[in-house]
Amino acid sequence: MKTRTSGIAAGVLTISALFASPALAAPVTVDLRIEGPTRTLFEGPVTTDVRPFRFTGDATEYRCDGTANNQGNSPTPQPTRGAAVAEASERTPFTIRGTFGQNFRSPSFTEINGENVAFNPNTNEFLAEYKNGAFSEFGSCGDPIAEGDRVLFAYGQGDEALLGLTGPATARPGETVELAVTDEKGAPVGGASVGGQTTGPDGKARVVAQRGPNEFKAAKPDAIRSNRAVVCATDGQDGFCGTTRPGEPAQPGQPAAPARTPDRGAPITRIAGIRDGQTFGRGDAPRELRLSGTDPSGIASLKVRITRRHRGKCAYFSGRRAEFRRAKCGRRFFFKAGDQASVNYLLPEALTPGRYVLDVVAIDRAGNRDQLARGRTRVVFTVR
């Protein structure tokens, strides 16, 4: 459910992240998914460091590090979306073919894993590129990635809804489980097909889990198919989901899995409508902060902190007073913007000139909280 709050920007956190890279790059692991015209071409975690880009069967290596050389804005070499694709193609393996553009200094793909993904002038479809649910403004070699980023390449016109699918990790054989389909903003999506069922207006569908691993993906016309959700059904002693049958030795590294495990994972927070490093003219900065958080346990609260610095003077936004208050530089206060997964927080007036830091942190119902990360849960922007 999306709520709109007046006073400070309630948020629909849909990360438009231009990742501000650390001084020293380190290997990162991201969730990479490539959706072709008819099927999923790759889906899974990929760990990569700064590395060159290579097409399959081509000995030519191209620089791919997010710096100005690749039309990026990172001052130092960083792992990129292009590096993640190259790494996945070599380790899986699968083929990637295309050309390396001299303008964007990034690859344009024509074929991935045997499927044609070239631009179709009859339908205006192409391989669109996204990071953390937001359409990327950079080529894949100019776009740095951070630990935990969600990287998506999807064949379409670039304006389709991005479906997301969640469900329980485990179930009993024959148990009816609930799957939820949302869009990139966390809003429920009705009319989507998943597991032979169709979601209702609340975005949910109920399916029966068969013994063993059950893999589901959601699809809908004019939308990009979802991530894969796996529900493993076991009675605890049938050899599925890491369990063992009676009389059989336990498999090393595969202890019997409980039907439910505690949620210790942090929620994912998103900020939409403001890019890290963006500059607005006076009166052009958004008054409405669009924030969101996602987590299997549900979102308990979205907390916001906004600070402003202008001509050496600092202020913070008071959620209680719904106004900016003068303060010593360095003083920062969070306030609760809402308790829904998606919040639009309306500021009382247009932002005045200054350098702003917007921090948003989601807390789930299990008590886990997201961490501040530049370009994802923290965006720095300027109003002139």
For each residue, the residues with C-beta under 8 A, 3 or more apart:
1: 340 341 342
2: 12 185 186 187 340 341 342 343 344
3: 10 338 340 342 343 344
4: 10 288 343 344 345 346
5: 8 10 337 338 343 344 345 346
6: 322 345 346 348
7: 319 322 345 346 347 348
8: 5 289 304 306 317 319 322 335 337 345 346 347
9: 286 287 288 289 290 291 304 306 337 344 345 346 347
10: 3 4 5 288 289 290 291 302 337 338 343 344 345 346
11: 270 271 272 289 290 291 292 302 304 337 338 342 343 344 345 360
12: 2 185 186 270 272 290 291 292 342 343 344
13: 269 270 271 272 290 291 292 293 302 360 362 377
14: 132 133 134 184 185 186 270 271 272 290 292
15: 131 132 133 134 269 270 271 272 375 376
16: 132 134 271 272 273 274 275 276
17: 131 132 134 146 149 275 276 375 376
18: 73 137 138 143 275 276 277 375
19: 74 78 143 144 145 146 149 276 374 375 376
20: 74 276 277 374 375 380
21: 25 66 74 75 76 78 144
22: 25 26
23: 76
24: 76
25: 21 22 49 50 76 77 78 79
26: 22 49
27: 47 48 49 79
28: 47 48 49 79 145 146 147 149
29: 45 46 47 147 148
30: 45 46 48 84 145 146 147 148 149 150 151
31: 44 45 46 148 149 150 151 227
32: 42 43 44 45 46 84 85 88 151 152
33: 40 42 43 150 151 152 153 154 227
34: 40 41 42 43 85 112 113 152 153 154
35: 40 41 152 153 154 155 224 225
36: 39 40 41 112 113 115 117 155
37: 115 116 117 125 155
38: 115
39: 36 115
40: 33 34 35 36 43 217 225 228
41: 34 35 36 94 112 113 115
42: 32 33 34 88 92 94 112 113
43: 32 33 34 40 227 228
44: 31 32 88
45: 29 30 31 32
46: 29 30 31 32 84 87 88 91
47: 27 28 29 87
48: 27 28 30 51 79 83 84 86 87 145
49: 25 26 27 28 79 83
50: 25 65 77 78 79 83
51: 48 64 79 83 86 87
52: 61 62 63 64 86
53: 61 62 63 64 82 83 85 86 100 107 141
54: 58 59 60 61 62 86 90
55: 58 60 96 97 98 100 107
56: 89 93 95 96 97
57: 95
58: 54 55
59: 54
60: 54 55 100
61: 52 53 54
62: 52 53 54 100 105 107 141
63: 52 53 69 70 105 141
64: 51 52 53 70 80 82 83 86 106 140 141
65: 50 69 70 72 74 77 78 80 83 141
66: 21 70 72 73 74 77 78 79 80 141 142 143 144
67: 70 72 74 75 76 77 78
68: 71 72 73
69: 63 65 72 105
70: 63 64 65 66 67 80 82 104 105 106 139 141 142
71: 68 103 104 105 106 138 139 142
72: 65 66 67 68 69 80 138 141 142 143 144
73: 18 66 68 142 277
74: 19 20 21 65 66 67 77 78 144
75: 21 67
76: 21 23 24 25 67
77: 25 50 65 66 67 74
78: 19 21 25 50 65 66 67 74 144 145
79: 25 27 28 48 49 50 51 66 83 84 144 145
80: 64 65 66 70 72 83 84 140 141 142 143 144 145
81: 84 85 129 131 136 140 141 143 145 151
82: 53 64 70 85 86 106 107 139 140 141 143
83: 48 49 50 51 53 64 65 79 80 86 87 141 145
84: 30 32 46 48 79 80 81 87 88 145 151
85: 32 34 53 81 82 88 89 96 107 140 153
86: 48 51 52 53 54 64 82 83 89 90 96
87: 46 47 48 51 83 84 90 91
88: 32 42 44 46 84 85 91 92 94
89: 56 85 86 92 93 94 95 96 112
90: 54 86 87 93
91: 46 87 88
92: 42 88 89
93: 56 89 90
94: 41 42 88 89 112 113 114
95: 56 57 89 111 112 113 114
96: 55 56 85 86 89 107 109 111 112 113
97: 55 56 109 110 111 112
98: 55 107 108 109 110 111 118
99: 107 108 110
100: 53 55 60 62 105 106 107 108
101: 104 105 106 107 108 139
102: 105
103: 71
104: 70 71 101 138 139 142
105: 62 63 69 70 71 100 101 102 139 141 142
106: 64 70 71 82 100 101 138 139 140 141 142
107: 53 55 62 82 85 96 98 99 100 101 139 140 141
108: 98 99 100 101
109: 96 97 98 112 117 118 127 153
110: 97 98 99 116 117 118
111: 95 96 97 98 114 115 116 117 118
112: 34 36 41 42 89 94 95 96 97 109 115 117 127 153
113: 34 36 41 42 94 95 96
114: 94 95 111
115: 36 37 38 39 41 111 112
116: 37 110 111
117: 36 37 109 110 111 112 126 127 155
118: 98 109 110 111 126
119: 125 126
120: 123 124 125 126
121: 124
122:
123: 120 157
124: 120 121 157
125: 37 119 120 155 156 157
126: 117 118 119 120 155 156 157 158
127: 109 112 117 153 154 155
128: 135 153 154 155 156 157 158
129: 81 135 136 139 140 143 152 153
130: 133 134 135 136 150 151 152 153 154 162
131: 15 17 81 134 136 143 145 149 150 151 152
132: 14 15 16 17 149 150 270 376
133: 14 15 130 150 152 162 184 185 270
134: 14 15 16 17 130 131 184 272
135: 128 129 130 158
136: 81 129 130 131 140 143
137: 18 275
138: 18 71 72 104 106 142 143
139: 70 71 82 101 104 105 106 107 129 142 143
140: 64 80 81 82 85 106 107 129 136 143 153
141: 53 62 63 64 65 66 70 72 80 81 82 83 105 106 107
142: 66 70 71 72 73 80 104 105 106 138 139
143: 18 19 66 72 80 81 82 129 131 136 138 139 140
144: 19 21 66 72 74 78 79 80
145: 19 28 30 48 78 79 80 81 83 84 131 149 151
146: 17 19 28 30 149 373 375 376
147: 28 29 30
148: 29 30 31 268
149: 17 19 28 30 31 131 132 145 146 376
150: 30 31 33 130 131 132 133
151: 30 31 32 33 81 84 130 131 145
152: 32 33 34 35 129 130 131 133 162 224
153: 33 34 35 85 109 112 127 128 129 130 140
154: 33 34 35 127 128 130 160 162 224
155: 35 36 37 117 125 126 127 128
156: 125 126 128 159 160 224
157: 123 124 125 126 128 160
158: 126 128 135
159: 156
160: 154 156 157 222 223 224
161: 183 184 189 220 222 223 224
162: 130 133 152 154 183 184 223 224
163: 181 182 183 189 192 218 219 220 223 224 225 226
164: 181 182 183 184 186 226 227 294
165: 179 180 181 194 216 217 218 226 227 228 229
166: 179 180 182 229 294 296
167: 177 178 179 180 216 229 231
168: 171 177 178 231 260 296
169: 230 231 232 260 261
170: 231 232 233 234 241 257 258 259 260 261
171: 168 175 177 209 231 232 233 259
172: 175 209 233 234 235 259
173: 209 210 211 233 234 235 238
174: 208 209 210 211 233
175: 171 172 208 209 233
176: 206 207 208 209
177: 167 168 171 206 207 208 209 231
178: 167 168 204 205 206
179: 165 166 167 194 195 199 204 205 206 207 216 218 229
180: 165 166 167 188 199 203 204
181: 163 164 165 188 189 192 194 199 203 204 205 218 220 226
182: 163 164 166 185 186 187 188 189 203 294
183: 161 162 163 164 186 187 189 223
184: 14 133 134 161 162 164
185: 2 12 14 133 182 272 290 292 342
186: 2 12 14 164 182 183 270 292 293 294 341 342
187: 2 182 183 203 342
188: 180 181 182 199 201 202 203 204
189: 161 163 181 182 183 192 199 203 218 220 223
190: 199 200 201 202 203
191: 198 199 220
192: 163 181 189 198 199 203 205 218 219 220 223 226
193: 196 197 198 218 219 220
194: 165 179 181 197 198 199 205 207 216 217 218 219 226
195: 179 205 207 214 216
196: 193 207
197: 193 194 205 206 207
198: 191 192 193 194 205
199: 179 180 181 188 189 190 191 192 194 202 203 204 205 218
200: 190 203 204 205
201: 188 190
202: 188 190 199
203: 180 181 182 187 188 189 190 192 199 200
204: 178 179 180 181 188 199 200
205: 178 179 181 192 194 195 197 198 199 200
206: 176 177 178 179 197
207: 176 177 179 194 195 196 197 214 216
208: 174 175 176 177
209: 171 172 173 174 175 176 177 214 231 233
210: 173 174 214 233
211: 173 174 233 234 235 238 240
212: 232 233 234 240 241
213: 230 231 232 233 240 241
214: 195 207 209 210 230 231 232 233
215: 228 229 230
216: 165 167 179 194 195 207 228 229 230 231
217: 40 165 194 225 226 227 228 229
218: 163 165 179 181 189 192 193 194 199 225 226
219: 163 192 193 194 223 225 226
220: 161 163 181 189 191 192 193 223
221:
222: 160 161
223: 160 161 162 163 183 189 192 219 220
224: 35 152 154 156 160 161 162 163
225: 35 40 163 217 218 219
226: 163 164 165 181 192 194 217 218 219 229
227: 31 33 43 164 165 217
228: 40 43 165 215 216 217
229: 165 166 167 179 215 216 217 226
230: 169 213 214 215 216
231: 167 168 169 170 171 177 209 213 214 216
232: 169 170 171 212 213 214 240 241 257
233: 170 171 172 173 174 175 209 210 211 212 213 214 240 241
234: 170 172 173 211 212 238 240 241 243 257 259
235: 172 173 211 238 243
236: 243 256 259
237: 243 244 245 246 256
238: 173 211 234 235 243 245
239: 243 244 245 248
240: 211 212 213 232 233 234 243
241: 170 212 213 232 233 234 257
242: 251 254 255 256 257
243: 234 235 236 237 238 239 240 256 257
244: 237 239 248 249 250 251 254 256
245: 237 238 239 248
246: 237
247:
248: 239 244 245
249: 244
250: 244 254 255 256
251: 242 244 254
252:
253:
254: 242 244 250 251
255: 242 250
256: 236 237 242 243 244 250
257: 170 232 234 241 242 243 261
258: 170 261
259: 170 171 172 234 236
260: 168 169 170
261: 169 170 257 258
262: 366
263: 295 296 297 364 366 368
264: 366 368
265: 295 296 368
266: 295 364 368 369 370 371
267: 293 294 295 297 299 362 363 364 368 369 370
268: 148 293 294 295 362 370
269: 13 15 291 292 293 302 360 361 362 370 376 377
270: 11 12 13 14 15 132 133 186 291 292 293 294 376
271: 11 13 14 15 16 274 289 290 291 358 360 376 377 379
272: 11 12 13 14 15 16 134 185 290 291 292
273: 16 286 288 289 290
274: 16 271 278 285 286 289 358 379 381
275: 16 17 18 137 278 379 381
276: 16 17 18 19 20 374 375 378 379 380 381
277: 18 20 73 380 381
278: 274 275 379 381 382
279: 381 382 383 384
280: 284 285 351 381 382 383 384
281: 284 383 384
282: 285 350 352 353 383 384
283: 350
284: 280 281 383
285: 274 280 282 350 351 381 383
286: 9 273 274 289 290
287: 9 346 347 349 350 351
288: 4 9 10 273 344 345 346 347
289: 8 9 10 11 271 273 274 286 304 337 344 345 346 347 358 360
290: 9 10 11 12 13 14 185 271 272 273 286 344
291: 9 10 11 12 13 269 270 271 272 302 304 337 338 342 343 344 345 360
292: 11 12 13 14 185 186 269 270 272 302 341 342 343 362
293: 13 186 267 268 269 270 299 302 341 362 363 364 370
294: 164 166 182 186 267 268 270 299 341 362
295: 263 265 266 267 268 298 299 362 364 365 366 368
296: 166 168 263 265
297: 263 267 364 365 366 368
298: 295 341 364 365
299: 267 293 294 295 302 339 340 341 362 363 364 365
300: 339 363 364 365 367
301: 336 338 339 362 363
302: 10 11 13 269 291 292 293 299 336 337 338 339 340 343 360 361 362 363
303: 334 335 336 337 360 361 362 363
304: 8 9 11 289 291 317 319 334 335 336 337 345 358 359 360
305: 316 317 332 333 334 335 357 358 359 360
306: 8 9 316 317 324 356 357 358 359
307: 314 315 316 317 332 356 357
308: 314 315 316 317 324 351 352 354 355 356
309: 312 313 314 329 354 355
310: 313 352 353 354 355
311:
312: 309
313: 309 310 326
314: 307 308 309 326 327 328 329 330 331
315: 307 308 324 325 326 327
316: 305 306 307 308 324 325 327 331 332 333
317: 8 304 305 306 307 308 323 324 325 335 347
318: 321 322 323 324 325 333 335
319: 7 8 304 322 335 336 337
320: 335
321: 318 325
322: 6 7 8 318 319 348
323: 317 318 348
324: 306 308 315 316 317 318
325: 315 316 317 318 321
326: 313 314 315
327: 314 315 316 331
328: 314 331
329: 309 314
330: 314
331: 314 316 327 328
332: 305 307 316 359
333: 305 316 318
334: 303 304 305 359 361
335: 8 303 304 305 317 318 319 320
336: 301 302 303 304 319 339
337: 5 8 9 10 11 289 291 302 303 304 319 343 345 360
338: 3 5 10 11 291 301 302 343 345
339: 299 300 301 302 336
340: 1 2 3 299 302 343
341: 1 2 186 292 293 294 298 299
342: 1 2 3 11 12 185 186 187 291 292
343: 2 3 4 5 10 11 12 291 292 302 337 338 340
344: 2 3 4 5 9 10 11 12 288 289 290 291
345: 4 5 6 7 8 9 10 11 288 289 291 304 337 338
346: 4 5 6 7 8 9 10 287 288 289
347: 7 8 9 287 288 289 317 350 351
348: 6 7 322 323
349: 287
350: 282 283 285 287 347
351: 280 285 287 308 347 354 356 383
352: 282 308 310 383
353: 282 310 383 384
354: 308 309 310 351 382 383
355: 308 309 310 380 381 382
356: 306 307 308 351 380 381 382 383
357: 305 306 307 378 379 380
358: 271 274 289 304 305 306 378 379 380 381
359: 304 305 306 332 334 372 377 378
360: 11 13 269 271 289 291 302 303 304 305 337 377 378
361: 269 302 303 334 369 370 371 372 377
362: 13 267 268 269 292 293 294 295 299 301 302 303 369 370
363: 267 293 299 300 301 302 303 367 368 369 370
364: 263 266 267 293 295 297 298 299 300 367 368 369
365: 295 297 298 299 300
366: 262 263 264 295 297
367: 300 363 364
368: 263 264 265 266 267 295 297 363 364
369: 266 267 361 362 363 364
370: 266 267 268 269 293 361 362 363 377
371: 266 361 377
372: 359 361 377 378
373: 146 376 377 378
374: 19 20 276 378 380
375: 15 17 18 19 20 146 276 378 379
376: 15 17 19 132 146 149 269 270 271 373
377: 13 269 271 359 360 361 370 371 372 373
378: 276 357 358 359 360 372 373 374 375
379: 271 274 275 276 278 357 358 375
380: 20 276 277 355 356 357 358 374
381: 274 275 276 277 278 279 280 285 355 356 358
382: 278 279 280 354 355 356
383: 279 280 281 282 284 285 351 352 353 354 356
384: 279 280 281 282 353
